Amino acid sequence: MTEQNTSSERPEELPVTLEIARGTATEEELAALIAVISDAYASEAAEAVADEPTVSAWSRTQRPLRRPLRRDIPWGRFSG
């Protein structure tokens, strides 16, 4: 059983695909499997809420102490 995501759409907009790799399943078994997986997927999606990071007013008003290091320039700038 695999879930495929081949489009550039957001994951919540994509339909869930189910592939039976081995064996033959009856229509009743497939219906039961789809019902259980759909319920588990819906409950997991409802519980999956990311916390938004909070930024204090102090950190928003402070400028960085120095410019970030540029990792694309080699050490010594003399490597060829």
VEXLUMDO-274913 format. One record per atom (N, C-alpha, C): z, x, y; atom name; residue in one letter. Coordinates in steps of 0.001 Angstrom, whole numbers, padded with zeros to 6 digits. Layout:
N
site z: Z&x: X&y: Y&atomo: CA&residuo: a
...
//
This chain:
80
site z: 000000&x: 000848&y: -001156&atomo: N&residuo: m
site z: 000000&x: 000000&y: 000000&atomo: CA&residuo: m
site z: 000000&x: 000902&y: 001230&atomo: C&residuo: m
site z: -000939&x: 000709&y: 002140&atomo: N&residuo: t
site z: -001035&x: 001529&y: 003333&atomo: CA&residuo: t
site z: -001264&x: 000647&y: 004544&atomo: C&residuo: t
site z: -000849&x: 001140&y: 005695&atomo: N&residuo: e
site z: -001106&x: 000442&y: 006946&atomo: CA&residuo: e
site z: -002092&x: 001294&y: 007726&atomo: C&residuo: e
site z: -003169&x: 000691&y: 008195&atomo: N&residuo: q
site z: -004208&x: 001450&y: 008871&atomo: CA&residuo: q
site z: -004211&x: 001128&y: 010349&atomo: C&residuo: q
site z: -004366&x: 002165&y: 011170&atomo: N&residuo: n
site z: -004426&x: 002014&y: 012614&atomo: CA&residuo: n
site z: -005581&x: 002872&y: 013092&atomo: C&residuo: n
site z: -006792&x: 002291&y: 013180&atomo: N&residuo: t
site z: -007967&x: 003083&y: 013525&atomo: CA&residuo: t
site z: -008498&x: 002783&y: 014906&atomo: C&residuo: t
site z: -007958&x: 001808&y: 015597&atomo: N&residuo: s
site z: -008473&x: 001422&y: 016908&atomo: CA&residuo: s
site z: -007647&x: 002073&y: 018002&atomo: C&residuo: s
site z: -008161&x: 002022&y: 019222&atomo: N&residuo: s
site z: -007429&x: 002589&y: 020353&atomo: CA&residuo: s
site z: -006536&x: 001552&y: 021021&atomo: C&residuo: s
site z: -006371&x: 000372&y: 020393&atomo: N&residuo: e
site z: -005527&x: -000657&y: 020961&atomo: CA&residuo: e
site z: -004059&x: -000304&y: 020750&atomo: C&residuo: e
site z: -003184&x: -001020&y: 021464&atomo: N&residuo: r
site z: -001757&x: -000805&y: 021290&atomo: CA&residuo: r
site z: -001335&x: -001298&y: 019918&atomo: C&residuo: r
site z: -000317&x: -000684&y: 019301&atomo: N&residuo: p
site z: 000079&x: -001054&y: 017936&atomo: CA&residuo: p
site z: 000475&x: -002519&y: 017787&atomo: C&residuo: p
site z: 001093&x: -003127&y: 018799&atomo: N&residuo: e
site z: 001503&x: -004520&y: 018646&atomo: CA&residuo: e
site z: 000322&x: -005482&y: 018687&atomo: C&residuo: e
site z: -000853&x: -005028&y: 019122&atomo: N&residuo: e
site z: -002025&x: -005882&y: 019175&atomo: CA&residuo: e
site z: -002887&x: -005768&y: 017925&atomo: C&residuo: e
site z: -002634&x: -004772&y: 017101&atomo: N&residuo: l
site z: -003441&x: -004553&y: 015912&atomo: CA&residuo: l
site z: -002952&x: -005412&y: 014759&atomo: C&residuo: l
site z: -003876&x: -005934&y: 013962&atomo: N&residuo: p
site z: -003435&x: -006653&y: 012763&atomo: CA&residuo: p
site z: -002940&x: -005662&y: 011711&atomo: C&residuo: p
site z: -001988&x: -006098&y: 010935&atomo: N&residuo: v
site z: -001449&x: -005252&y: 009869&atomo: CA&residuo: v
site z: -002349&x: -005396&y: 008658&atomo: C&residuo: v
site z: -002759&x: -004278&y: 008062&atomo: N&residuo: t
site z: -003616&x: -004303&y: 006887&atomo: CA&residuo: t
site z: -002818&x: -003875&y: 005666&atomo: C&residuo: t
site z: -003121&x: -004472&y: 004558&atomo: N&residuo: l
site z: -002426&x: -004195&y: 003314&atomo: CA&residuo: l
site z: -003459&x: -003888&y: 002250&atomo: C&residuo: l
site z: -003259&x: -002781&y: 001540&atomo: N&residuo: e
site z: -004209&x: -002385&y: 000515&atomo: CA&residuo: e
site z: -003451&x: -002168&y: -000784&atomo: C&residuo: e
site z: -003860&x: -002847&y: -001839&atomo: N&residuo: i
site z: -003260&x: -002674&y: -003159&atomo: CA&residuo: i
site z: -004018&x: -001537&y: -003834&atomo: C&residuo: i
site z: -003305&x: -000442&y: -004154&atomo: N&residuo: a
site z: -003955&x: 000754&y: -004680&atomo: CA&residuo: a
site z: -004208&x: 000669&y: -006182&atomo: C&residuo: a
site z: -003264&x: 000082&y: -006941&atomo: N&residuo: r
site z: -003445&x: 000013&y: -008393&atomo: CA&residuo: r
site z: -003048&x: -001362&y: -008903&atomo: C&residuo: r
site z: -003641&x: -001738&y: -010003&atomo: N&residuo: g
site z: -003277&x: -002984&y: -010659&atomo: CA&residuo: g
site z: -003980&x: -004179&y: -010054&atomo: C&residuo: g
site z: -003751&x: -005326&y: -010669&atomo: N&residuo: t
site z: -004320&x: -006567&y: -010175&atomo: CA&residuo: t
site z: -003178&x: -007529&y: -009917&atomo: C&residuo: t
site z: -003179&x: -008124&y: -008781&atomo: N&residuo: a
site z: -002121&x: -009058&y: -008406&atomo: CA&residuo: a
site z: -002693&x: -010469&y: -008367&atomo: C&residuo: a
site z: -001863&x: -011413&y: -008758&atomo: N&residuo: t
site z: -002286&x: -012815&y: -008692&atomo: CA&residuo: t
site z: -002176&x: -013299&y: -007257&atomo: C&residuo: t
site z: -002738&x: -014458&y: -006987&atomo: N&residuo: e
site z: -002673&x: -015012&y: -005638&atomo: CA&residuo: e
site z: -001240&x: -015315&y: -005232&atomo: C&residuo: e
site z: -000414&x: -015752&y: -006188&atomo: N&residuo: e
site z: 000992&x: -016047&y: -005889&atomo: CA&residuo: e
site z: 001754&x: -014769&y: -005541&atomo: C&residuo: e
site z: 001485&x: -013693&y: -006275&atomo: N&residuo: e
site z: 002141&x: -012416&y: -005995&atomo: CA&residuo: e
site z: 001732&x: -011877&y: -004631&atomo: C&residuo: e
site z: 000448&x: -012002&y: -004306&atomo: N&residuo: l
site z: -000015&x: -011547&y: -002997&atomo: CA&residuo: l
site z: 000601&x: -012374&y: -001877&atomo: C&residuo: l
site z: 000699&x: -013684&y: -002071&atomo: N&residuo: a
site z: 001298&x: -014545&y: -001056&atomo: CA&residuo: a
site z: 002767&x: -014192&y: -000847&atomo: C&residuo: a
site z: 003491&x: -013938&y: -001938&atomo: N&residuo: a
site z: 004901&x: -013557&y: -001823&atomo: CA&residuo: a
site z: 005037&x: -012212&y: -001125&atomo: C&residuo: a
site z: 004187&x: -011271&y: -001483&atomo: N&residuo: l
site z: 004227&x: -009945&y: -000861&atomo: CA&residuo: l
site z: 003935&x: -010025&y: 000632&atomo: C&residuo: l
site z: 002939&x: -010794&y: 001002&atomo: N&residuo: i
site z: 002590&x: -010949&y: 002416&atomo: CA&residuo: i
site z: 003718&x: -011624&y: 003181&atomo: C&residuo: i
site z: 004347&x: -012628&y: 002580&atomo: N&residuo: a
site z: 005452&x: -013315&y: 003252&atomo: CA&residuo: a
site z: 006631&x: -012382&y: 003486&atomo: C&residuo: a
site z: 006997&x: -011589&y: 002485&atomo: N&residuo: v
site z: 008134&x: -010673&y: 002619&atomo: CA&residuo: v
site z: 007833&x: -009580&y: 003637&atomo: C&residuo: v
site z: 006652&x: -008996&y: 003563&atomo: N&residuo: i
site z: 006295&x: -007916&y: 004488&atomo: CA&residuo: i
site z: 006176&x: -008439&y: 005911&atomo: C&residuo: i
site z: 005594&x: -009628&y: 006083&atomo: N&residuo: s
site z: 005460&x: -010204&y: 007426&atomo: CA&residuo: s
site z: 006823&x: -010476&y: 008047&atomo: C&residuo: s
site z: 007753&x: -011002&y: 007253&atomo: N&residuo: d
site z: 009098&x: -011266&y: 007761&atomo: CA&residuo: d
site z: 009817&x: -009975&y: 008128&atomo: C&residuo: d
site z: 009709&x: -008958&y: 007269&atomo: N&residuo: a
site z: 010355&x: -007672&y: 007553&atomo: CA&residuo: a
site z: 009739&x: -007023&y: 008787&atomo: C&residuo: a
site z: 008431&x: -007119&y: 008920&atomo: N&residuo: y
site z: 007736&x: -006528&y: 010071&atomo: CA&residuo: y
site z: 008147&x: -007224&y: 011364&atomo: C&residuo: y
site z: 008227&x: -008555&y: 011329&atomo: N&residuo: a
site z: 008593&x: -009312&y: 012520&atomo: CA&residuo: a
site z: 010031&x: -009029&y: 012935&atomo: C&residuo: a
site z: 010947&x: -008941&y: 011972&atomo: N&residuo: s
site z: 012344&x: -008671&y: 012329&atomo: CA&residuo: s
site z: 012513&x: -007245&y: 012834&atomo: C&residuo: s
site z: 011790&x: -006295&y: 012265&atomo: N&residuo: e
site z: 011879&x: -004918&y: 012744&atomo: CA&residuo: e
site z: 011284&x: -004783&y: 014140&atomo: C&residuo: e
site z: 010182&x: -005467&y: 014389&atomo: N&residuo: a
site z: 009553&x: -005405&y: 015714&atomo: CA&residuo: a
site z: 010446&x: -006046&y: 016768&atomo: C&residuo: a
site z: 011181&x: -007093&y: 016393&atomo: N&residuo: a
site z: 012076&x: -007753&y: 017345&atomo: CA&residuo: a
site z: 013278&x: -006875&y: 017680&atomo: C&residuo: a
site z: 013742&x: -006073&y: 016718&atomo: N&residuo: e
site z: 014908&x: -005222&y: 016937&atomo: CA&residuo: e
site z: 014563&x: -003888&y: 017585&atomo: C&residuo: e
site z: 013300&x: -003498&y: 017554&atomo: N&residuo: a
site z: 012895&x: -002192&y: 018063&atomo: CA&residuo: a
site z: 012702&x: -002260&y: 019575&atomo: C&residuo: a
site z: 013772&x: -002050&y: 020301&atomo: N&residuo: v
site z: 013724&x: -002066&y: 021761&atomo: CA&residuo: v
site z: 014224&x: -000712&y: 022252&atomo: C&residuo: v
site z: 013396&x: -000035&y: 023007&atomo: N&residuo: a
site z: 013772&x: 001279&y: 023517&atomo: CA&residuo: a
site z: 014556&x: 001125&y: 024813&atomo: C&residuo: a
site z: 015604&x: 001912&y: 024942&atomo: N&residuo: d
site z: 016374&x: 001912&y: 026176&atomo: CA&residuo: d
site z: 015599&x: 002653&y: 027253&atomo: C&residuo: d
site z: 015592&x: 002095&y: 028448&atomo: N&residuo: e
site z: 014930&x: 002761&y: 029555&atomo: CA&residuo: e
site z: 015856&x: 003846&y: 030097&atomo: C&residuo: e
site z: 015329&x: 005037&y: 030305&atomo: N&residuo: p
site z: 016186&x: 006102&y: 030815&atomo: CA&residuo: p
site z: 016651&x: 005798&y: 032233&atomo: C&residuo: p
site z: 017905&x: 006071&y: 032491&atomo: N&residuo: t
site z: 018437&x: 005853&y: 033830&atomo: CA&residuo: t
site z: 018467&x: 007177&y: 034574&atomo: C&residuo: t
site z: 018016&x: 007148&y: 035792&atomo: N&residuo: v
site z: 017993&x: 008332&y: 036636&atomo: CA&residuo: v
site z: 018912&x: 008068&y: 037812&atomo: C&residuo: v
site z: 019845&x: 008975&y: 038023&atomo: N&residuo: s
site z: 020788&x: 008780&y: 039114&atomo: CA&residuo: s
site z: 020120&x: 009052&y: 040460&atomo: C&residuo: s
site z: 020701&x: 008523&y: 041496&atomo: N&residuo: a
site z: 020180&x: 008749&y: 042841&atomo: CA&residuo: a
site z: 020260&x: 010229&y: 043196&atomo: C&residuo: a
site z: 021270&x: 010908&y: 042691&atomo: N&residuo: w
site z: 021420&x: 012340&y: 042954&atomo: CA&residuo: w
site z: 020242&x: 013127&y: 042391&atomo: C&residuo: w
site z: 019869&x: 012869&y: 041149&atomo: N&residuo: s
site z: 018783&x: 013633&y: 040546&atomo: CA&residuo: s
site z: 017426&x: 013261&y: 041147&atomo: C&residuo: s
site z: 017270&x: 012060&y: 041655&atomo: N&residuo: r
site z: 016009&x: 011684&y: 042288&atomo: CA&residuo: r
site z: 015814&x: 012385&y: 043617&atomo: C&residuo: r
site z: 016885&x: 012668&y: 044348&atomo: N&residuo: t
site z: 016741&x: 013260&y: 045669&atomo: CA&residuo: t
site z: 016724&x: 014773&y: 045645&atomo: C&residuo: t
site z: 017057&x: 015377&y: 044531&atomo: N&residuo: q
site z: 017111&x: 016840&y: 044461&atomo: CA&residuo: q
site z: 015748&x: 017412&y: 044110&atomo: C&residuo: q
site z: 015351&x: 018426&y: 044835&atomo: N&residuo: r
site z: 014109&x: 019108&y: 044499&atomo: CA&residuo: r
site z: 014407&x: 020173&y: 043451&atomo: C&residuo: r
site z: 013444&x: 020574&y: 042679&atomo: N&residuo: p
site z: 013690&x: 021612&y: 041675&atomo: CA&residuo: p
site z: 014050&x: 022935&y: 042342&atomo: C&residuo: p
site z: 014820&x: 023762&y: 041664&atomo: N&residuo: l
site z: 015223&x: 025045&y: 042211&atomo: CA&residuo: l
site z: 014059&x: 026013&y: 042321&atomo: C&residuo: l
site z: 013138&x: 025941&y: 041392&atomo: N&residuo: r
site z: 011956&x: 026795&y: 041446&atomo: CA&residuo: r
site z: 010807&x: 026067&y: 040781&atomo: C&residuo: r
site z: 009628&x: 026584&y: 041001&atomo: N&residuo: r
site z: 008472&x: 025986&y: 040350&atomo: CA&residuo: r
site z: 008573&x: 026201&y: 038845&atomo: C&residuo: r
site z: 008074&x: 025278&y: 038039&atomo: N&residuo: p
site z: 008095&x: 025487&y: 036585&atomo: CA&residuo: p
site z: 007222&x: 026684&y: 036204&atomo: C&residuo: p
site z: 007594&x: 027350&y: 035120&atomo: N&residuo: l
site z: 006817&x: 028480&y: 034639&atomo: CA&residuo: l
site z: 005471&x: 028004&y: 034124&atomo: C&residuo: l
site z: 004454&x: 028788&y: 034395&atomo: N&residuo: r
site z: 003126&x: 028473&y: 033867&atomo: CA&residuo: r
site z: 002963&x: 029207&y: 032554&atomo: C&residuo: r
site z: 002926&x: 028471&y: 031480&atomo: N&residuo: r
site z: 002816&x: 029072&y: 030144&atomo: CA&residuo: r
site z: 001390&x: 029457&y: 029798&atomo: C&residuo: r
site z: 000420&x: 029038&y: 030602&atomo: N&residuo: d
site z: -000966&x: 029373&y: 030296&atomo: CA&residuo: d
site z: -001349&x: 030778&y: 030777&atomo: C&residuo: d
site z: -000534&x: 031378&y: 031647&atomo: N&residuo: i
site z: -000799&x: 032727&y: 032130&atomo: CA&residuo: i
site z: -000029&x: 033700&y: 031240&atomo: C&residuo: i
site z: -000713&x: 034676&y: 030628&atomo: N&residuo: p
site z: -000025&x: 035617&y: 029736&atomo: CA&residuo: p
site z: 000937&x: 036519&y: 030504&atomo: C&residuo: p
site z: 001851&x: 037149&y: 029806&atomo: N&residuo: w
site z: 002842&x: 038020&y: 030401&atomo: CA&residuo: w
site z: 002152&x: 039208&y: 031064&atomo: C&residuo: w
site z: 002533&x: 039516&y: 032244&atomo: N&residuo: g
site z: 001972&x: 040667&y: 032958&atomo: CA&residuo: g
site z: 000626&x: 040397&y: 033589&atomo: C&residuo: g
site z: -000004&x: 039297&y: 033279&atomo: N&residuo: r
site z: -001303&x: 038897&y: 033815&atomo: CA&residuo: r
site z: -002402&x: 039923&y: 033573&atomo: C&residuo: r
site z: -002164&x: 040908&y: 032702&atomo: N&residuo: f
site z: -003152&x: 041948&y: 032466&atomo: CA&residuo: f
site z: -003777&x: 041866&y: 031083&atomo: C&residuo: f
site z: -003348&x: 040913&y: 030255&atomo: N&residuo: s
site z: -003921&x: 040864&y: 028899&atomo: CA&residuo: s
site z: -005357&x: 040357&y: 028998&atomo: C&residuo: s
site z: -006189&x: 040882&y: 028185&atomo: N&residuo: g
site z: -007598&x: 040651&y: 028338&atomo: CA&residuo: g
site z: -008166&x: 039620&y: 027510&atomo: C&residuo: g
//
